[in-house]
Amino acid sequence: MLTRRYVVTGRVQGVFFRASTRIEAQRLGLRGWVRNLPDGRVEALVSGEPEALAALERWLAVGPPHARVTQVQAVDEALQGFTDFVVA
């Protein structure tokens, strides 16, 4: 198990990015949260198996249909004991 923080830049607010991220993370068996940042980016803190995190990262690089992602930053974090995946 790993925990990774993602910060996604581009047109990622107002396009159902958080809700779509939650659906994708749950589909992959991941736990954590996703939220909007005041500067227009989206941040997620996610725990799970390395393969599932890699799959989520690939999905974040594209996002839902109306998103236009320009950058995904990923940083490993200390393991978190999340029990679900929520929109914060």
Gaussian input, Z-matrix of N, CA and C with variables (Angstrom, degrees):
# hf/3-21g

backbone

0 1
 N
 C     1     B1
 C     2     B2     1     A1
 N     3     B3     2     A2     1     D1
 C     4     B4     3     A3     2     D2
 C     5     B5     4     A4     3     D3
 N     6     B6     5     A5     4     D4
 C     7     B7     6     A6     5     D5
 C     8     B8     7     A7     6     D6
 N     9     B9     8     A8     7     D7
 C    10    B10     9     A9     8     D8
 C    11    B11    10    A10     9     D9
 N    12    B12    11    A11    10    D10
 C    13    B13    12    A12    11    D11
 C    14    B14    13    A13    12    D12
 N    15    B15    14    A14    13    D13
 C    16    B16    15    A15    14    D14
 C    17    B17    16    A16    15    D15
 N    18    B18    17    A17    16    D16
 C    19    B19    18    A18    17    D17
 C    20    B20    19    A19    18    D18
 N    21    B21    20    A20    19    D19
 C    22    B22    21    A21    20    D20
 C    23    B23    22    A22    21    D21
 N    24    B24    23    A23    22    D22
 C    25    B25    24    A24    23    D23
 C    26    B26    25    A25    24    D24
 N    27    B27    26    A26    25    D25
 C    28    B28    27    A27    26    D26
 C    29    B29    28    A28    27    D27
 N    30    B30    29    A29    28    D28
 C    31    B31    30    A30    29    D29
 C    32    B32    31    A31    30    D30
 N    33    B33    32    A32    31    D31
 C    34    B34    33    A33    32    D32
 C    35    B35    34    A34    33    D33
 N    36    B36    35    A35    34    D34
 C    37    B37    36    A36    35    D35
 C    38    B38    37    A37    36    D36
 N    39    B39    38    A38    37    D37
 C    40    B40    39    A39    38    D38
 C    41    B41    40    A40    39    D39
 N    42    B42    41    A41    40    D40
 C    43    B43    42    A42    41    D41
 C    44    B44    43    A43    42    D42
 N    45    B45    44    A44    43    D43
 C    46    B46    45    A45    44    D44
 C    47    B47    46    A46    45    D45
 N    48    B48    47    A47    46    D46
 C    49    B49    48    A48    47    D47
 C    50    B50    49    A49    48    D48
 N    51    B51    50    A50    49    D49
 C    52    B52    51    A51    50    D50
 C    53    B53    52    A52    51    D51
 N    54    B54    53    A53    52    D52
 C    55    B55    54    A54    53    D53
 C    56    B56    55    A55    54    D54
 N    57    B57    56    A56    55    D55
 C    58    B58    57    A57    56    D56
 C    59    B59    58    A58    57    D57
 N    60    B60    59    A59    58    D58
 C    61    B61    60    A60    59    D59
 C    62    B62    61    A61    60    D60
 N    63    B63    62    A62    61    D61
 C    64    B64    63    A63    62    D62
 C    65    B65    64    A64    63    D63
 N    66    B66    65    A65    64    D64
 C    67    B67    66    A66    65    D65
 C    68    B68    67    A67    66    D66
 N    69    B69    68    A68    67    D67
 C    70    B70    69    A69    68    D68
 C    71    B71    70    A70    69    D69
 N    72    B72    71    A71    70    D70
 C    73    B73    72    A72    71    D71
 C    74    B74    73    A73    72    D72
 N    75    B75    74    A74    73    D73
 C    76    B76    75    A75    74    D74
 C    77    B77    76    A76    75    D75
 N    78    B78    77    A77    76    D76
 C    79    B79    78    A78    77    D77
 C    80    B80    79    A79    78    D78
 N    81    B81    80    A80    79    D79
 C    82    B82    81    A81    80    D80
 C    83    B83    82    A82    81    D81
 N    84    B84    83    A83    82    D82
 C    85    B85    84    A84    83    D83
 C    86    B86    85    A85    84    D84
 N    87    B87    86    A86    85    D85
 C    88    B88    87    A87    86    D86
 C    89    B89    88    A88    87    D87
 N    90    B90    89    A89    88    D88
 C    91    B91    90    A90    89    D89
 C    92    B92    91    A91    90    D90
 N    93    B93    92    A92    91    D91
 C    94    B94    93    A93    92    D92
 C    95    B95    94    A94    93    D93
 N    96    B96    95    A95    94    D94
 C    97    B97    96    A96    95    D95
 C    98    B98    97    A97    96    D96
 N    99    B99    98    A98    97    D97
 C   100   B100    99    A99    98    D98
 C   101   B101   100   A100    99    D99
 N   102   B102   101   A101   100   D100
 C   103   B103   102   A102   101   D101
 C   104   B104   103   A103   102   D102
 N   105   B105   104   A104   103   D103
 C   106   B106   105   A105   104   D104
 C   107   B107   106   A106   105   D105
 N   108   B108   107   A107   106   D106
 C   109   B109   108   A108   107   D107
 C   110   B110   109   A109   108   D108
 N   111   B111   110   A110   109   D109
 C   112   B112   111   A111   110   D110
 C   113   B113   112   A112   111   D111
 N   114   B114   113   A113   112   D112
 C   115   B115   114   A114   113   D113
 C   116   B116   115   A115   114   D114
 N   117   B117   116   A116   115   D115
 C   118   B118   117   A117   116   D116
 C   119   B119   118   A118   117   D117
 N   120   B120   119   A119   118   D118
 C   121   B121   120   A120   119   D119
 C   122   B122   121   A121   120   D120
 N   123   B123   122   A122   121   D121
 C   124   B124   123   A123   122   D122
 C   125   B125   124   A124   123   D123
 N   126   B126   125   A125   124   D124
 C   127   B127   126   A126   125   D125
 C   128   B128   127   A127   126   D126
 N   129   B129   128   A128   127   D127
 C   130   B130   129   A129   128   D128
 C   131   B131   130   A130   129   D129
 N   132   B132   131   A131   130   D130
 C   133   B133   132   A132   131   D131
 C   134   B134   133   A133   132   D132
 N   135   B135   134   A134   133   D133
 C   136   B136   135   A135   134   D134
 C   137   B137   136   A136   135   D135
 N   138   B138   137   A137   136   D136
 C   139   B139   138   A138   137   D137
 C   140   B140   139   A139   138   D138
 N   141   B141   140   A140   139   D139
 C   142   B142   141   A141   140   D140
 C   143   B143   142   A142   141   D141
 N   144   B144   143   A143   142   D142
 C   145   B145   144   A144   143   D143
 C   146   B146   145   A145   144   D144
 N   147   B147   146   A146   145   D145
 C   148   B148   147   A147   146   D146
 C   149   B149   148   A148   147   D147
 N   150   B150   149   A149   148   D148
 C   151   B151   150   A150   149   D149
 C   152   B152   151   A151   150   D150
 N   153   B153   152   A152   151   D151
 C   154   B154   153   A153   152   D152
 C   155   B155   154   A154   153   D153
 N   156   B156   155   A155   154   D154
 C   157   B157   156   A156   155   D155
 C   158   B158   157   A157   156   D156
 N   159   B159   158   A158   157   D157
 C   160   B160   159   A159   158   D158
 C   161   B161   160   A160   159   D159
 N   162   B162   161   A161   160   D160
 C   163   B163   162   A162   161   D161
 C   164   B164   163   A163   162   D162
 N   165   B165   164   A164   163   D163
 C   166   B166   165   A165   164   D164
 C   167   B167   166   A166   165   D165
 N   168   B168   167   A167   166   D166
 C   169   B169   168   A168   167   D167
 C   170   B170   169   A169   168   D168
 N   171   B171   170   A170   169   D169
 C   172   B172   171   A171   170   D170
 C   173   B173   172   A172   171   D171
 N   174   B174   173   A173   172   D172
 C   175   B175   174   A174   173   D173
 C   176   B176   175   A175   174   D174
 N   177   B177   176   A176   175   D175
 C   178   B178   177   A177   176   D176
 C   179   B179   178   A178   177   D177
 N   180   B180   179   A179   178   D178
 C   181   B181   180   A180   179   D179
 C   182   B182   181   A181   180   D180
 N   183   B183   182   A182   181   D181
 C   184   B184   183   A183   182   D182
 C   185   B185   184   A184   183   D183
 N   186   B186   185   A185   184   D184
 C   187   B187   186   A186   185   D185
 C   188   B188   187   A187   186   D186
 N   189   B189   188   A188   187   D187
 C   190   B190   189   A189   188   D188
 C   191   B191   190   A190   189   D189
 N   192   B192   191   A191   190   D190
 C   193   B193   192   A192   191   D191
 C   194   B194   193   A193   192   D192
 N   195   B195   194   A194   193   D193
 C   196   B196   195   A195   194   D194
 C   197   B197   196   A196   195   D195
 N   198   B198   197   A197   196   D196
 C   199   B199   198   A198   197   D197
 C   200   B200   199   A199   198   D198
 N   201   B201   200   A200   199   D199
 C   202   B202   201   A201   200   D200
 C   203   B203   202   A202   201   D201
 N   204   B204   203   A203   202   D202
 C   205   B205   204   A204   203   D203
 C   206   B206   205   A205   204   D204
 N   207   B207   206   A206   205   D205
 C   208   B208   207   A207   206   D206
 C   209   B209   208   A208   207   D207
 N   210   B210   209   A209   208   D208
 C   211   B211   210   A210   209   D209
 C   212   B212   211   A211   210   D210
 N   213   B213   212   A212   211   D211
 C   214   B214   213   A213   212   D212
 C   215   B215   214   A214   213   D213
 N   216   B216   215   A215   214   D214
 C   217   B217   216   A216   215   D215
 C   218   B218   217   A217   216   D216
 N   219   B219   218   A218   217   D217
 C   220   B220   219   A219   218   D218
 C   221   B221   220   A220   219   D219
 N   222   B222   221   A221   220   D220
 C   223   B223   222   A222   221   D221
 C   224   B224   223   A223   222   D222
 N   225   B225   224   A224   223   D223
 C   226   B226   225   A225   224   D224
 C   227   B227   226   A226   225   D225
 N   228   B228   227   A227   226   D226
 C   229   B229   228   A228   227   D227
 C   230   B230   229   A229   228   D228
 N   231   B231   230   A230   229   D229
 C   232   B232   231   A231   230   D230
 C   233   B233   232   A232   231   D231
 N   234   B234   233   A233   232   D232
 C   235   B235   234   A234   233   D233
 C   236   B236   235   A235   234   D234
 N   237   B237   236   A236   235   D235
 C   238   B238   237   A237   236   D236
 C   239   B239   238   A238   237   D237
 N   240   B240   239   A239   238   D238
 C   241   B241   240   A240   239   D239
 C   242   B242   241   A241   240   D240
 N   243   B243   242   A242   241   D241
 C   244   B244   243   A243   242   D242
 C   245   B245   244   A244   243   D243
 N   246   B246   245   A245   244   D244
 C   247   B247   246   A246   245   D245
 C   248   B248   247   A247   246   D246
 N   249   B249   248   A248   247   D247
 C   250   B250   249   A249   248   D248
 C   251   B251   250   A250   249   D249
 N   252   B252   251   A251   250   D250
 C   253   B253   252   A252   251   D251
 C   254   B254   253   A253   252   D252
 N   255   B255   254   A254   253   D253
 C   256   B256   255   A255   254   D254
 C   257   B257   256   A256   255   D255
 N   258   B258   257   A257   256   D256
 C   259   B259   258   A258   257   D257
 C   260   B260   259   A259   258   D258
 N   261   B261   260   A260   259   D259
 C   262   B262   261   A261   260   D260
 C   263   B263   262   A262   261   D261

   B1=1.4561
   B2=1.5300
   B3=1.3307
   B4=1.4611
   B5=1.5201
   B6=1.3196
   B7=1.4606
   B8=1.5117
   B9=1.3222
   B10=1.4577
   B11=1.5248
   B12=1.3372
   B13=1.4696
   B14=1.5230
   B15=1.3383
   B16=1.4608
   B17=1.5192
   B18=1.3190
   B19=1.4580
   B20=1.5215
   B21=1.3338
   B22=1.4635
   B23=1.5283
   B24=1.3266
   B25=1.4637
   B26=1.5255
   B27=1.3152
   B28=1.4551
   B29=1.5165
   B30=1.3237
   B31=1.4683
   B32=1.5269
   B33=1.3293
   B34=1.4617
   B35=1.5303
   B36=1.3083
   B37=1.4620
   B38=1.5233
   B39=1.3369
   B40=1.4538
   B41=1.5184
   B42=1.3404
   B43=1.4727
   B44=1.5355
   B45=1.3320
   B46=1.4723
   B47=1.5217
   B48=1.3345
   B49=1.4638
   B50=1.5223
   B51=1.3357
   B52=1.4738
   B53=1.5202
   B54=1.3180
   B55=1.4659
   B56=1.5228
   B57=1.3197
   B58=1.4623
   B59=1.5230
   B60=1.3367
   B61=1.4654
   B62=1.5232
   B63=1.3249
   B64=1.4682
   B65=1.5282
   B66=1.3089
   B67=1.4651
   B68=1.5271
   B69=1.3339
   B70=1.4691
   B71=1.5199
   B72=1.3231
   B73=1.4684
   B74=1.5239
   B75=1.3202
   B76=1.4638
   B77=1.5289
   B78=1.3293
   B79=1.4613
   B80=1.5295
   B81=1.3333
   B82=1.4648
   B83=1.5320
   B84=1.3353
   B85=1.4578
   B86=1.5174
   B87=1.3260
   B88=1.4601
   B89=1.5228
   B90=1.3316
   B91=1.4659
   B92=1.5179
   B93=1.3456
   B94=1.4573
   B95=1.5015
   B96=1.3315
   B97=1.4636
   B98=1.5178
   B99=1.3421
   B100=1.4596
   B101=1.5148
   B102=1.3435
   B103=1.4618
   B104=1.5197
   B105=1.3344
   B106=1.4632
   B107=1.5189
   B108=1.3148
   B109=1.4592
   B110=1.5277
   B111=1.3329
   B112=1.4665
   B113=1.5278
   B114=1.3346
   B115=1.4639
   B116=1.5281
   B117=1.3440
   B118=1.4586
   B119=1.5148
   B120=1.3176
   B121=1.4671
   B122=1.5265
   B123=1.3256
   B124=1.4629
   B125=1.5212
   B126=1.3352
   B127=1.4615
   B128=1.5253
   B129=1.3216
   B130=1.4608
   B131=1.5259
   B132=1.3140
   B133=1.4575
   B134=1.5200
   B135=1.3345
   B136=1.4605
   B137=1.5256
   B138=1.3363
   B139=1.4633
   B140=1.5172
   B141=1.3384
   B142=1.4540
   B143=1.5137
   B144=1.3079
   B145=1.4601
   B146=1.5338
   B147=1.3251
   B148=1.4695
   B149=1.5263
   B150=1.3297
   B151=1.4616
   B152=1.5277
   B153=1.3423
   B154=1.4679
   B155=1.5276
   B156=1.3288
   B157=1.4679
   B158=1.5279
   B159=1.3148
   B160=1.4669
   B161=1.5298
   B162=1.3259
   B163=1.4650
   B164=1.5282
   B165=1.3311
   B166=1.4605
   B167=1.5228
   B168=1.3109
   B169=1.4600
   B170=1.5305
   B171=1.3142
   B172=1.4638
   B173=1.5308
   B174=1.3337
   B175=1.4638
   B176=1.5293
   B177=1.3473
   B178=1.4681
   B179=1.5238
   B180=1.3072
   B181=1.4646
   B182=1.5238
   B183=1.3254
   B184=1.4661
   B185=1.5238
   B186=1.3365
   B187=1.4553
   B188=1.5196
   B189=1.3328
   B190=1.4656
   B191=1.5263
   B192=1.3401
   B193=1.4676
   B194=1.5336
   B195=1.3169
   B196=1.4683
   B197=1.5332
   B198=1.3197
   B199=1.4687
   B200=1.5282
   B201=1.3199
   B202=1.4598
   B203=1.5234
   B204=1.3121
   B205=1.4642
   B206=1.5224
   B207=1.3389
   B208=1.4616
   B209=1.5227
   B210=1.3384
   B211=1.4635
   B212=1.5217
   B213=1.3386
   B214=1.4611
   B215=1.5152
   B216=1.3148
   B217=1.4595
   B218=1.5207
   B219=1.3222
   B220=1.4628
   B221=1.5247
   B222=1.3336
   B223=1.4602
   B224=1.5244
   B225=1.3323
   B226=1.4556
   B227=1.5211
   B228=1.3325
   B229=1.4588
   B230=1.5257
   B231=1.3285
   B232=1.4613
   B233=1.5264
   B234=1.3215
   B235=1.4558
   B236=1.5219
   B237=1.3191
   B238=1.4733
   B239=1.5221
   B240=1.3306
   B241=1.4648
   B242=1.5136
   B243=1.3309
   B244=1.4568
   B245=1.5262
   B246=1.3358
   B247=1.4574
   B248=1.5220
   B249=1.3285
   B250=1.4622
   B251=1.5221
   B252=1.3286
   B253=1.4465
   B254=1.5261
   B255=1.3316
   B256=1.4630
   B257=1.5158
   B258=1.3261
   B259=1.4661
   B260=1.5083
   B261=1.3181
   B262=1.4696
   B263=1.5169
   A1=109.44
   A2=114.59
   A3=122.43
   A4=108.83
   A5=115.57
   A6=121.59
   A7=107.67
   A8=115.71
   A9=121.26
   A10=109.51
   A11=114.88
   A12=121.74
   A13=107.89
   A14=114.99
   A15=121.84
   A16=109.06
   A17=116.50
   A18=122.36
   A19=106.54
   A20=114.99
   A21=121.57
   A22=108.58
   A23=115.59
   A24=123.10
   A25=109.55
   A26=116.16
   A27=123.04
   A28=109.59
   A29=116.37
   A30=119.98
   A31=105.93
   A32=115.07
   A33=121.14
   A34=112.53
   A35=117.77
   A36=120.81
   A37=108.07
   A38=115.22
   A39=120.23
   A40=113.84
   A41=116.85
   A42=121.25
   A43=110.97
   A44=117.00
   A45=123.65
   A46=112.59
   A47=116.07
   A48=120.12
   A49=111.10
   A50=117.64
   A51=119.89
   A52=111.56
   A53=117.45
   A54=120.46
   A55=110.75
   A56=117.06
   A57=120.88
   A58=110.90
   A59=117.09
   A60=121.13
   A61=109.64
   A62=117.20
   A63=121.08
   A64=110.50
   A65=117.25
   A66=121.00
   A67=110.68
   A68=116.49
   A69=120.76
   A70=110.81
   A71=117.81
   A72=121.18
   A73=110.57
   A74=117.52
   A75=120.22
   A76=110.38
   A77=117.38
   A78=121.07
   A79=110.95
   A80=116.06
   A81=121.85
   A82=113.15
   A83=117.50
   A84=120.92
   A85=113.80
   A86=117.25
   A87=122.02
   A88=110.58
   A89=115.73
   A90=122.71
   A91=108.70
   A92=116.97
   A93=120.77
   A94=111.57
   A95=115.97
   A96=120.92
   A97=110.92
   A98=115.12
   A99=123.04
   A100=107.71
   A101=116.82
   A102=120.38
   A103=110.84
   A104=115.16
   A105=121.53
   A106=109.11
   A107=116.19
   A108=121.89
   A109=108.54
   A110=117.99
   A111=120.89
   A112=114.19
   A113=117.71
   A114=120.92
   A115=113.71
   A116=117.60
   A117=120.81
   A118=114.92
   A119=117.48
   A120=120.38
   A121=109.74
   A122=115.95
   A123=122.70
   A124=107.53
   A125=115.54
   A126=121.92
   A127=109.01
   A128=116.29
   A129=121.40
   A130=109.11
   A131=115.97
   A132=122.39
   A133=106.21
   A134=116.48
   A135=121.05
   A136=110.63
   A137=115.91
   A138=122.07
   A139=110.13
   A140=115.39
   A141=119.73
   A142=111.66
   A143=114.46
   A144=121.17
   A145=110.04
   A146=117.58
   A147=120.62
   A148=114.10
   A149=117.65
   A150=120.55
   A151=111.31
   A152=116.50
   A153=120.80
   A154=110.49
   A155=117.35
   A156=120.48
   A157=110.14
   A158=117.02
   A159=120.60
   A160=110.51
   A161=116.89
   A162=120.90
   A163=110.39
   A164=117.78
   A165=120.41
   A166=110.31
   A167=117.65
   A168=120.90
   A169=111.29
   A170=116.91
   A171=120.16
   A172=110.42
   A173=116.80
   A174=120.68
   A175=110.62
   A176=117.41
   A177=121.20
   A178=111.58
   A179=118.05
   A180=121.94
   A181=112.21
   A182=116.90
   A183=122.33
   A184=110.17
   A185=116.71
   A186=122.51
   A187=112.78
   A188=116.19
   A189=120.48
   A190=111.06
   A191=117.80
   A192=121.61
   A193=116.58
   A194=119.70
   A195=120.48
   A196=113.80
   A197=117.27
   A198=121.19
   A199=109.97
   A200=115.42
   A201=122.59
   A202=107.17
   A203=115.89
   A204=121.79
   A205=109.36
   A206=115.70
   A207=120.50
   A208=112.41
   A209=117.50
   A210=119.79
   A211=110.17
   A212=115.53
   A213=122.31
   A214=107.49
   A215=116.22
   A216=121.59
   A217=107.58
   A218=117.34
   A219=122.23
   A220=109.36
   A221=115.48
   A222=121.55
   A223=107.96
   A224=116.97
   A225=120.27
   A226=109.55
   A227=115.53
   A228=123.16
   A229=109.29
   A230=115.95
   A231=120.64
   A232=108.76
   A233=116.20
   A234=121.39
   A235=110.67
   A236=116.30
   A237=123.27
   A238=108.88
   A239=115.91
   A240=121.00
   A241=112.39
   A242=117.57
   A243=121.52
   A244=111.03
   A245=116.91
   A246=121.09
   A247=112.51
   A248=118.48
   A249=122.71
   A250=107.81
   A251=116.94
   A252=120.93
   A253=107.74
   A254=116.44
   A255=120.83
   A256=111.52
   A257=114.57
   A258=122.18
   A259=106.23
   A260=117.27
   A261=121.28
   A262=110.66
   D1=140.92
   D2=177.06
   D3=-132.75
   D4=160.01
   D5=169.93
   D6=-124.35
   D7=134.27
   D8=-178.53
   D9=-135.94
   D10=139.43
   D11=174.71
   D12=-99.71
   D13=130.84
   D14=177.74
   D15=-116.32
   D16=138.62
   D17=170.73
   D18=-125.36
   D19=121.12
   D20=-173.42
   D21=-110.99
   D22=128.31
   D23=-176.96
   D24=-112.96
   D25=148.54
   D26=178.19
   D27=131.99
   D28=-154.59
   D29=174.58
   D30=-87.49
   D31=89.21
   D32=-172.47
   D33=-126.56
   D34=3.26
   D35=174.24
   D36=-115.55
   D37=143.40
   D38=-178.98
   D39=79.47
   D40=14.65
   D41=-179.00
   D42=-128.86
   D43=22.00
   D44=-179.61
   D45=63.95
   D46=30.12
   D47=-178.41
   D48=-65.08
   D49=-46.65
   D50=-177.76
   D51=-64.16
   D52=-47.56
   D53=-179.30
   D54=-62.81
   D55=-40.91
   D56=179.43
   D57=-67.70
   D58=-36.99
   D59=177.08
   D60=-63.16
   D61=-42.40
   D62=178.76
   D63=-59.99
   D64=-45.73
   D65=179.82
   D66=-61.03
   D67=-46.11
   D68=-179.09
   D69=-65.78
   D70=-43.03
   D71=179.75
   D72=-62.52
   D73=-43.61
   D74=178.88
   D75=-64.48
   D76=-39.77
   D77=177.84
   D78=-59.35
   D79=-35.23
   D80=-178.69
   D81=-86.78
   D82=-1.70
   D83=179.65
   D84=77.85
   D85=25.24
   D86=-178.13
   D87=-93.88
   D88=160.32
   D89=178.80
   D90=-128.97
   D91=150.97
   D92=176.90
   D93=146.63
   D94=-145.58
   D95=-179.01
   D96=-150.40
   D97=163.19
   D98=175.08
   D99=-139.20
   D100=142.18
   D101=-179.36
   D102=-150.35
   D103=158.57
   D104=172.17
   D105=-79.58
   D106=145.68
   D107=172.45
   D108=-103.22
   D109=152.50
   D110=-178.11
   D111=-59.61
   D112=-24.00
   D113=-177.66
   D114=-87.43
   D115=6.11
   D116=177.45
   D117=97.98
   D118=-5.17
   D119=177.15
   D120=-88.97
   D121=171.91
   D122=175.35
   D123=-120.16
   D124=138.44
   D125=179.45
   D126=-120.32
   D127=141.32
   D128=175.80
   D129=-137.21
   D130=140.23
   D131=172.70
   D132=-118.93
   D133=117.99
   D134=-165.53
   D135=-133.96
   D136=136.40
   D137=176.30
   D138=-118.48
   D139=143.07
   D140=176.90
   D141=166.86
   D142=-169.92
   D143=179.41
   D144=-71.01
   D145=146.71
   D146=-177.42
   D147=-54.19
   D148=-40.71
   D149=-179.11
   D150=-64.70
   D151=-39.73
   D152=179.56
   D153=-69.16
   D154=-38.37
   D155=176.99
   D156=-63.97
   D157=-40.69
   D158=178.55
   D159=-63.42
   D160=-39.79
   D161=178.33
   D162=-65.76
   D163=-41.22
   D164=177.55
   D165=-64.10
   D166=-41.43
   D167=179.69
   D168=-61.03
   D169=-40.24
   D170=175.95
   D171=-63.59
   D172=-40.83
   D173=178.61
   D174=-65.89
   D175=-42.02
   D176=179.50
   D177=-60.00
   D178=-31.68
   D179=-179.55
   D180=-66.42
   D181=-17.41
   D182=179.13
   D183=-113.18
   D184=-49.17
   D185=179.64
   D186=73.72
   D187=-169.14
   D188=179.42
   D189=-72.06
   D190=170.74
   D191=-171.22
   D192=-53.44
   D193=-38.28
   D194=-175.48
   D195=-91.86
   D196=-0.78
   D197=178.17
   D198=-78.61
   D199=154.65
   D200=172.74
   D201=-133.78
   D202=91.41
   D203=-175.94
   D204=-81.56
   D205=130.73
   D206=176.87
   D207=-107.78
   D208=-21.59
   D209=-178.83
   D210=-161.64
   D211=142.64
   D212=170.82
   D213=-126.47
   D214=118.17
   D215=175.44
   D216=-99.92
   D217=136.54
   D218=-179.89
   D219=-130.22
   D220=131.99
   D221=179.37
   D222=-135.14
   D223=131.72
   D224=175.75
   D225=-70.40
   D226=142.67
   D227=-179.23
   D228=-127.40
   D229=170.69
   D230=174.24
   D231=-63.66
   D232=143.71
   D233=-178.08
   D234=-58.03
   D235=133.68
   D236=178.91
   D237=-110.87
   D238=152.36
   D239=-178.92
   D240=-102.57
   D241=52.76
   D242=179.36
   D243=-66.36
   D244=150.39
   D245=177.89
   D246=-112.72
   D247=-10.67
   D248=-177.21
   D249=-154.62
   D250=178.52
   D251=173.40
   D252=-119.21
   D253=122.92
   D254=-174.05
   D255=-128.05
   D256=156.83
   D257=169.41
   D258=-89.44
   D259=119.86
   D260=-177.00
   D261=-94.75

